[in-house]
Each structure stands twice: as structure tokens, then as C-alpha cells.
Amino acid sequence: MKYYLSIGWLPIGLFLLLLIPIAYGDGVSSAGVAALNITLISQVPDPVEPGDIVELRWKIDNKAAETAENVLFQLVESYPFTMYEGSAIQSLGTIYGRQKGKSGVIAYFKVRVDPRAITGDNEIAIRYKYGGLVGLDWVQPEPFVVRVRPREAVLAVADIGAERIPPGGTGTVRITLKNLVAANLEYVRARLVLDNIPLIPIGSSNEQHVREIAAYENATLEFLLAAEADASSQYHKVPLQLSYFDQARNYNSSIIVGILVGAAPEMYAAVDSSEIVRSGSTGNVVIRFVNKGSSGIKFLNAMMQENSNVKVISTSQVYVGSIDSDDYDTAEFTLYVTGDEQVVLPLLVEYRDANNELYQQQMELPLRLYSSREAKRYGLVKSNSGIGVLIVVIIIGAGVYFFLRRRKKKKV
């Protein structure tokens, strides 16, 4: 009976022995896959800037006792990482068991970082499998970290929209800041340093704050300033201090902005005197230039132009030069004028203000013309009354002469 039982159990025992190698082989594969030790050993550059190329190297070690054959290794492309060159799937071939130290296999990828990648630690995924494309299923371990941030966060002044601030007056200075990098800049602080500068903040501080400026975006700050009454008319150099944060570290910078102090020139011209009172006359015309503004003007040049009523006999250009505030100067032209009661003298003037800014004005100056009777009535021309008196005297004398002569004949 015992012999029968031992013979009966023999086929079952042999079948179980045959199953042992099969289970062990599956176990080796599973153990081999599970035993792969994958390490991201280098990132160049570190950190990488958004929009740049980064080189990534993984080291793959087989800690299992058995050999892993036909191993495929893949970089999983997902935002913000894409392959720059080469294939995302690499064949690592055979990885022998019990590898240690430098004996591991290296997988190398050249990857592009999206220009708008978020600054900070960005995850990148890989996966691997045995037996080639038709082998076991892909295994994807926990993602790895690639450090992304600009090497130097840059906040620049894109525009300065500053009004001309007159001495004793106010004006608004608008400063537009531009984020030049692919990272959000936070806690932006802008401060105008007004020490020893004749400008005073009005209604607000000389410091403005912005919570965040997104990548490649702008932010505009406004400062309301007043100029002291005795402030010189010129561009004043004002330091602008900036501080901000890019999720990695703080930055501080300082630049110079120019703020113009000075009132716009206020100059007008008029006919001061004229020898021309009647149409068809030639004479000298004196033009008076008056600077009624708070700042001086310089390099004043006057050009008399012609039209259908005005012909310039003298030189058409007269250089006047500088005129101080609350002062005047004159220029003289010789003209031939025809027309009715009033003609227009076309005059072009050019000059510069205290800050050397060029101004041009086209003026039309009225010149009054009179009839002969009006000119005599207003005393604008010399009267011929002396000649009339002489004629009257001659007539009276002739009458007396003829009267006396006739009387003498009667007596004879």
C-alpha cells in the first residue's frame, strides 16, 4: 500500500518539480525589473533657463542576480519638455546582474525646455521595459526633477512717460516695467530716490509696489510729483531702485531715469512799427518778439516769407539770438506791400528752449494799410497844407495886383 501510494504521488511530484523552474523564471523577470535602479546623475546646465536646451543623463543599474535582456528606456515627452534631437526611446541592450558603481548603463537625452516653462522644480518622467517592444509591459517609476529658472531675472524699464513739470507745478511720471524672462516676478518694489533733487511726491509715496508681473508682461507705475519753485529747467537724473523675487531668490537693481523740469516757452510776435501805411509802398517793418514764459529761449531765427501781397526787399532771415524770460527783442525787414485795408505778413520762427528742444512757429502778423485821406487824418503822412497856403497867398496877391492896376487906369 505504501508502495502504491508512493508510485501514485510520483507523477504529481514530477509535475510540481516541472512547475518550479517556470515560476522561478517569472520571478527572475519580475525581480529583475523591480531591481533596476535608475538615477538622474546629471543636468547640464543646472538650472536650465526656459527656452534653452538641457542635457540629461540617467544611470541604470541591475541589482538582480539575473541578466536583463533587450532593455528599452524611454523619455516621456510632456510639458514643458520635448526632445531636441534623437529618439525618445533608446535600446540599452543587455544589462547584467549585480552591477555596481561605474558598471551601470548610461541613457543620454538632449531636451528642449518650453520658453514659458514655470520657474522652479519641474517633473520629467521616464519608463522602461524588458524584451524589446513585444516584451513585458512598460514600467514607469516616480518622476524625476529638472530645475528650471532664469540664470538672472531681468526687470527692465520699457518706457518712461513723463510730463514736463514746470517749476512750482506738478506732473505725472509713468514708468513701465517689463519682465524679460519666462518666470513670474513677484513682490516688485520701485522707489524713486529724490534726495538732493528738487522734486517732491504729491498725494503718494515715492515708492510703488506690484504683487506680480507675469512672464514677458508689463506693469505701469505712476508717480505724481511737484517741482520746487526755483527748480532749474533741465533733465534731472533720478535713481530708480528695483527689488523683486523670482520664486528662487531676491534681486536688487538700480537704474537712472530722466525727469524734465521746465515750462514750455511762451513767445509771441507782433508788428512793432512800420513805415508802410498805404498800398504800393516800400518801407521798413519792425517785428517785436516777446518772451512771456518763465524760462529763456535761445537761437531765435526769424524768416519773413512772401505771398501775393508781400515782397521781401531786404534779407528774408534775421538772427535774433537769446531772449530772457520777461524780455523782448526786435527784427527789421524791408518790404513792398500791396493790398486793401489789411495784409498778412507770413513769418516763420525757430528757437530752442533751455533744454535745447527745438520749436517752430508759423505766424501770420496783421499789417494795417490806410487810404490817403485816412493817412493824412491820422497824421501818418506829412500834410501838403503849406503848399495850399502858398497857392492861396499867390491868388490873393494876384487879385490885389489886378485890382490896383485897374484902379490906376481909371484915374488916368
matplotlib code that plots the C-alpha trace (Angstrom):
import matplotlib.pyplot as plt

x = [0.0, 2.8, 4.5, 1.3, 0.9, 4.5, 4.1, 0.8, 2.3, 5.3, 3.6, 2.2, 5.6, 7.3, 4.7, 5.3, 9.1, 8.5, 6.5, 9.3, 11.6, 8.8, 7.7, 11.3, 11.9, 8.9, 10.2, 13.6, 12.0, 9.8, 12.6, 14.9, 12.5, 11.9, 15.6, 16.6, 18.0, 17.6, 19.3, 19.3, 23.0, 23.4, 21.6, 23.5, 23.0, 21.7, 19.4, 18.3, 16.7, 13.2, 13.6, 17.1, 18.4, 19.3, 21.3, 20.0, 21.8, 20.3, 22.3, 20.6, 22.0, 20.7, 20.7, 19.1, 21.2, 19.8, 20.6, 18.0, 17.9, 16.8, 16.0, 14.3, 14.4, 12.1, 11.8, 8.1, 7.6, 5.3, 5.1, 7.5, 10.0, 10.3, 13.1, 15.6, 17.4, 17.5, 14.8, 12.8, 13.3, 16.8, 17.8, 20.1, 20.7, 21.7, 22.2, 24.0, 23.1, 24.9, 26.2, 27.7, 29.4, 30.5, 29.4, 25.9, 24.4, 24.0, 21.0, 21.5, 18.9, 19.0, 15.8, 14.3, 12.6, 9.5, 10.1, 7.1, 8.1, 7.3, 10.2, 11.1, 11.4, 9.6, 8.9, 10.1, 9.0, 10.8, 9.8, 11.5, 10.7, 12.3, 12.2, 12.0, 8.8, 7.0, 8.3, 6.9, 4.8, 6.3, 7.3, 7.2, 8.9, 8.3, 9.1, 12.5, 13.0, 14.7, 15.5, 14.2, 14.8, 16.4, 20.1, 19.4, 15.9, 15.8, 13.2, 13.8, 12.3, 10.4, 9.1, 9.0, 6.0, 7.0, 5.1, 7.2, 6.9, 7.0, 8.8, 6.3, 3.9, 3.0, 3.2, 2.8, 5.7, 4.6, 7.2, 6.5, 8.4, 8.9, 9.6, 12.2, 12.3, 10.0, 9.3, 6.8, 8.4, 6.8, 6.8, 8.1, 9.0, 10.0, 11.4, 12.4, 15.3, 14.6, 17.4, 19.0, 16.6, 14.0, 11.1, 8.5, 5.9, 2.4, -0.5, 1.5, 4.9, 7.9, 7.6, 5.2, 4.5, 3.3, 2.3, 3.3, 4.4, 3.9, 6.5, 7.2, 4.4, 4.4, 3.3, 2.9, 3.6, 2.5, 4.2, 2.7, 5.5, 5.8, 8.8, 10.1, 9.5, 13.2, 14.0, 16.3, 14.9, 16.7, 16.5, 17.1, 18.7, 16.6, 17.8, 15.1, 15.7, 14.0, 13.7, 11.8, 11.6, 11.5, 10.5, 14.2, 15.9, 15.6, 17.0, 18.0, 18.9, 19.1, 18.8, 18.6, 15.5, 15.4, 12.6, 12.2, 11.6, 10.8, 7.9, 7.2, 8.3, 5.7, 6.8, 4.7, 5.4, 3.7, 4.4, 6.2, 6.4, 6.0, 6.9, 4.3, 0.9, -0.5, -0.8, 2.0, 4.6, 8.1, 9.4, 10.9, 8.8, 10.0, 8.8, 8.8, 9.4, 8.3, 9.2, 6.5, 7.4, 9.2, 12.3, 14.6, 14.7, 17.8, 18.9, 15.8, 15.8, 13.1, 12.3, 9.9, 8.1, 6.4, 2.8, 0.7, 0.7, 4.2, 7.5, 10.7, 13.2, 15.8, 17.3, 14.5, 16.2, 17.2, 19.0, 17.7, 19.5, 18.5, 15.6, 15.4, 12.2, 10.0, 12.0, 11.8, 13.9, 13.2, 14.0, 13.7, 12.7, 12.3, 9.1, 7.0, 3.3, 0.1, -3.4, -6.6, -7.1, -5.1, -2.5, -0.9, 2.9, 3.9, 6.7, 8.4, 10.4, 12.6, 14.2, 15.2, 14.3, 16.6, 16.7, 17.7, 14.4, 13.6, 10.4, 8.9, 6.1, 4.3, 2.9, 0.6, 1.1, -1.6, -0.4, -2.9, -3.0, -4.8, -6.2, -4.5, -7.3, -7.0, -3.3, -3.5, -6.2, -4.3, -1.1, 0.6, 1.9, 3.1, 0.3, 0.7, -1.1, 1.9, 1.7, -2.1, -1.5, 1.2, -1.3, -3.9, -1.4, -0.5, -4.1, -4.8, -1.7, -2.7, -6.1, -4.8, -2.4, -5.0, -7.4, -4.8, -3.8, -7.4, -7.9, -4.8, -6.1, -9.4, -7.5, -5.5]
y = [0.0, 2.4, 1.5, 2.1, 5.5, 6.5, 5.4, 7.3, 10.5, 10.3, 11.9, 14.7, 15.3, 15.3, 17.8, 20.1, 19.9, 21.0, 24.0, 25.2, 26.5, 28.2, 30.1, 30.9, 32.3, 34.6, 35.6, 36.4, 38.7, 40.4, 40.7, 41.9, 44.6, 45.6, 45.6, 48.2, 51.2, 54.4, 57.6, 61.0, 61.7, 65.0, 68.0, 70.4, 73.3, 73.3, 75.2, 75.4, 78.6, 78.5, 78.1, 76.6, 73.0, 70.8, 67.5, 64.8, 61.6, 58.6, 55.7, 52.3, 49.6, 46.0, 44.9, 41.5, 38.3, 37.5, 39.3, 41.8, 41.4, 43.8, 46.7, 49.7, 53.1, 56.0, 59.6, 60.5, 63.9, 66.2, 69.9, 71.7, 69.1, 67.8, 66.0, 68.4, 65.7, 61.9, 59.4, 59.4, 55.6, 54.1, 50.5, 49.7, 46.1, 43.6, 44.7, 42.1, 41.4, 42.6, 45.7, 48.3, 51.6, 52.7, 49.5, 50.7, 51.8, 55.5, 56.9, 60.3, 62.8, 66.3, 68.0, 71.4, 73.4, 75.4, 79.1, 79.6, 76.9, 77.7, 78.6, 76.0, 72.2, 70.6, 66.9, 64.7, 61.1, 58.0, 54.4, 51.1, 47.5, 44.1, 42.0, 44.9, 46.3, 42.9, 42.1, 42.9, 45.9, 49.3, 50.2, 53.9, 54.9, 58.1, 61.2, 63.0, 66.7, 69.2, 72.6, 75.4, 79.0, 82.0, 82.4, 86.1, 87.5, 90.8, 93.6, 96.4, 99.9, 99.7, 103.2, 106.5, 108.7, 111.8, 115.0, 118.3, 119.6, 123.4, 125.0, 125.3, 123.0, 119.3, 116.4, 112.7, 110.3, 106.9, 104.2, 100.9, 97.9, 94.8, 91.3, 90.0, 86.4, 83.3, 83.4, 85.3, 88.1, 88.7, 91.4, 94.1, 97.3, 100.5, 103.5, 107.0, 108.3, 112.1, 113.1, 116.4, 116.6, 119.5, 117.1, 116.1, 113.3, 114.5, 112.5, 109.3, 107.9, 107.9, 104.1, 101.8, 98.1, 95.4, 92.0, 90.1, 90.6, 87.6, 86.3, 88.7, 91.1, 94.8, 96.8, 100.6, 102.6, 106.3, 108.9, 112.3, 114.8, 118.5, 120.6, 123.3, 126.9, 127.5, 124.2, 124.6, 123.9, 120.7, 116.9, 115.7, 112.3, 110.3, 106.9, 104.2, 101.3, 98.0, 94.9, 91.7, 87.9, 85.0, 82.1, 81.3, 84.3, 88.1, 90.6, 94.3, 96.7, 100.4, 102.5, 106.2, 107.8, 111.4, 113.7, 117.0, 120.2, 123.3, 125.2, 125.2, 128.5, 131.2, 133.6, 135.8, 138.3, 141.5, 144.4, 147.0, 149.7, 150.2, 152.8, 151.3, 152.9, 152.7, 150.0, 150.0, 151.3, 150.2, 150.6, 149.1, 146.9, 146.2, 142.9, 142.6, 139.2, 138.9, 136.0, 136.0, 132.5, 131.5, 130.2, 131.7, 130.9, 130.8, 130.6, 132.6, 132.9, 134.8, 134.2, 136.6, 134.8, 136.2, 136.0, 137.7, 141.0, 140.9, 141.0, 141.0, 143.6, 143.1, 139.8, 137.4, 136.0, 137.8, 136.1, 137.4, 135.1, 134.7, 136.3, 136.0, 135.4, 138.6, 140.3, 141.1, 141.8, 143.0, 142.2, 144.6, 143.8, 146.0, 145.1, 146.1, 145.7, 145.9, 145.2, 146.5, 147.6, 144.8, 142.3, 139.3, 139.1, 135.4, 134.8, 131.6, 131.5, 128.8, 128.7, 126.3, 126.2, 125.9, 122.1, 122.6, 121.3, 122.8, 124.7, 126.1, 128.6, 129.7, 133.2, 135.5, 139.1, 141.6, 144.9, 147.7, 149.8, 153.2, 155.3, 158.7, 160.6, 158.3, 158.5, 162.4, 162.4, 160.2, 162.0, 159.0, 161.0, 164.7, 167.0, 169.4, 172.3, 174.6, 174.4, 175.2, 178.3, 179.4, 179.0, 181.0, 183.8, 183.8, 184.0, 186.8, 188.7, 188.3, 189.6, 192.6, 193.4, 193.3, 195.4, 198.1, 198.1, 198.6, 201.4, 203.2, 203.1, 204.7, 207.6, 208.2]
z = [0.0, 0.9, -2.4, -4.3, -2.6, -3.4, -7.0, -7.2, -5.9, -8.2, -11.3, -9.1, -7.6, -11.0, -12.3, -9.3, -9.9, -13.5, -12.4, -10.1, -12.9, -14.6, -11.6, -10.8, -14.3, -14.0, -10.6, -12.1, -14.7, -12.1, -9.7, -12.5, -13.5, -9.9, -9.2, -11.8, -10.0, -12.1, -11.1, -12.8, -12.4, -14.3, -15.6, -17.8, -17.4, -13.8, -13.5, -17.2, -18.5, -20.1, -23.9, -23.6, -24.2, -21.3, -21.4, -19.0, -18.1, -16.3, -14.9, -14.9, -12.6, -12.4, -8.8, -9.6, -9.9, -13.3, -16.6, -18.0, -21.8, -24.5, -22.2, -23.7, -22.0, -22.9, -22.0, -21.8, -23.5, -21.7, -21.0, -20.6, -22.0, -25.6, -27.4, -29.1, -31.1, -31.3, -30.4, -27.1, -27.0, -26.5, -26.6, -23.6, -24.7, -22.1, -18.5, -16.5, -12.9, -9.8, -11.5, -9.1, -9.3, -12.8, -14.4, -14.9, -18.3, -19.2, -21.0, -22.5, -23.8, -25.2, -24.3, -25.1, -22.3, -23.3, -23.3, -21.0, -18.5, -14.9, -12.8, -10.2, -10.0, -13.0, -13.1, -16.0, -16.5, -17.9, -18.4, -19.3, -20.2, -20.9, -24.0, -26.6, -28.0, -27.7, -24.3, -20.8, -20.1, -19.6, -16.0, -15.1, -11.8, -9.9, -11.9, -11.6, -11.1, -13.5, -12.1, -14.4, -13.7, -15.4, -14.7, -14.0, -13.6, -15.5, -14.9, -17.4, -17.8, -21.1, -21.3, -19.3, -19.9, -18.0, -18.3, -18.4, -14.8, -14.6, -11.7, -8.9, -10.8, -10.8, -13.3, -13.6, -14.3, -15.7, -15.6, -17.5, -16.2, -18.5, -17.3, -19.8, -18.6, -18.7, -15.0, -12.9, -10.9, -7.5, -4.8, -7.2, -5.5, -7.4, -5.5, -6.8, -4.9, -4.7, -2.3, -3.4, -6.3, -6.5, -6.8, -4.2, -4.3, -4.1, -2.7, -2.6, -1.6, -3.9, -3.7, -5.6, -5.3, -7.8, -6.4, -9.6, -13.2, -15.3, -17.7, -20.6, -19.4, -18.4, -15.4, -15.3, -12.2, -11.7, -9.6, -9.0, -8.5, -7.8, -8.8, -6.4, -7.5, -8.0, -9.7, -12.7, -16.2, -17.2, -17.2, -13.6, -13.2, -10.7, -9.4, -9.7, -7.3, -8.1, -6.0, -6.9, -6.3, -8.9, -6.6, -6.1, -4.8, -4.4, -6.9, -6.5, -9.2, -9.8, -13.0, -13.8, -15.2, -16.6, -15.5, -17.3, -15.2, -17.1, -18.6, -22.3, -23.9, -24.3, -27.1, -29.4, -32.1, -33.3, -35.7, -33.5, -36.1, -39.8, -42.4, -44.8, -44.3, -47.9, -50.5, -53.1, -50.6, -49.6, -46.2, -43.1, -40.8, -37.2, -35.6, -31.8, -30.2, -26.6, -24.2, -21.6, -20.3, -17.1, -18.9, -21.6, -25.3, -27.5, -31.1, -32.3, -36.1, -37.9, -41.6, -43.4, -46.2, -49.3, -50.5, -53.1, -51.1, -49.6, -51.3, -49.2, -50.4, -47.7, -46.5, -45.6, -42.4, -39.3, -36.4, -33.1, -30.6, -27.0, -25.2, -21.4, -19.5, -19.4, -22.1, -25.8, -28.9, -32.4, -36.1, -39.1, -42.6, -45.7, -47.6, -50.5, -49.7, -51.8, -50.7, -49.1, -45.6, -44.0, -45.3, -43.6, -43.1, -43.1, -40.6, -39.6, -36.4, -35.0, -31.5, -28.7, -25.0, -22.0, -22.6, -26.2, -27.5, -31.0, -31.6, -34.8, -35.1, -38.3, -37.6, -39.6, -38.5, -39.5, -41.1, -41.4, -44.6, -44.9, -47.7, -48.4, -46.6, -43.5, -43.5, -43.5, -40.9, -38.5, -39.2, -40.7, -43.7, -43.9, -45.0, -48.0, -46.3, -46.7, -50.5, -50.3, -48.2, -50.7, -53.5, -51.7, -51.0, -54.6, -55.7, -53.2, -54.3, -57.9, -57.2, -55.3, -58.1, -60.8, -58.6, -58.0, -61.7, -62.8, -60.4, -61.6, -65.2, -64.2, -62.6, -65.7]

ax = plt.figure().add_subplot(projection="3d")
ax.plot(x, y, z, "-o")
ax.set_aspect("equal")
plt.show()
